[in-house]
Amino acid sequence: MIRYVLNRNPQSTGEHEVHKDDGTCPTPPQYQNKIDLGYHSNCFSAVEKARALYSGAAIDGCKYCSPLCHTR
């Protein structure tokens, strides 16, 4: 299981990105911008949790650490 976080700040294209919080992501959000999503076995369930927390917001996976969930 890997801990995932959501970036509180949206990208310039409007979506909030889901990142692995295990030290491997080259573009993690700053500490004060992290929203904890908890531990997940994959990015898909982390993205689902982020969508539940930020209903109506565009959510996407980080292209570096969660490429299977990166759609934009």
C-alpha positions in Angstrom: 0.0 0.0 0.0 1.2 3.5 -0.9 0.2 6.8 0.7 -1.3 9.2 -1.8 -1.9 13.0 -1.6 -3.9 15.5 -3.5 -2.4 18.8 -4.5 -4.6 21.6 -3.0 -3.5 23.9 -5.8 -4.8 23.2 -9.3 -2.5 22.9 -12.4 -2.6 25.8 -14.9 -5.1 23.6 -16.9 -7.5 23.4 -13.8 -7.1 19.9 -12.5 -5.8 18.9 -9.0 -3.2 16.1 -9.2 -2.9 13.0 -7.2 0.6 12.1 -6.2 2.4 9.2 -4.5 3.7 10.4 -1.1 6.6 7.9 -0.9 9.5 10.1 -1.9 9.7 8.9 -5.5 7.7 11.7 -7.2 9.9 14.3 -8.9 7.0 16.9 -8.7 5.3 16.5 -5.3 3.1 19.3 -3.9 4.6 21.4 -1.2 3.8 20.2 2.3 1.2 22.9 3.0 -0.6 22.0 -0.2 -0.9 18.3 0.4 -4.3 16.8 1.2 -3.9 13.3 2.6 -5.8 10.6 0.7 -4.6 7.7 2.8 -3.1 4.4 1.7 -4.2 2.8 -1.5 -3.1 -0.2 -3.5 -3.2 1.8 -6.8 -3.8 5.3 -8.1 -7.3 4.5 -9.3 -8.7 4.2 -5.8 -6.7 7.3 -4.7 -8.3 9.3 -7.6 -11.7 8.0 -6.6 -11.2 9.2 -3.0 -10.0 12.6 -4.3 -13.1 13.0 -6.4 -15.3 12.2 -3.4 -13.5 14.9 -1.4 -13.4 17.5 -4.2 -16.8 16.8 -5.8 -17.1 18.7 -9.1 -13.3 19.4 -9.3 -11.2 18.0 -12.1 -8.9 15.4 -10.7 -6.0 13.8 -12.5 -3.0 11.5 -11.7 0.5 12.9 -11.8 2.1 12.0 -15.1 5.4 11.1 -13.3 4.3 9.1 -10.3 0.8 8.0 -11.2 1.0 7.7 -15.0 -1.8 5.1 -15.3 -4.2 7.7 -13.9 -2.9 10.6 -15.9 -5.4 11.5 -18.5 -4.7 15.1 -19.5 
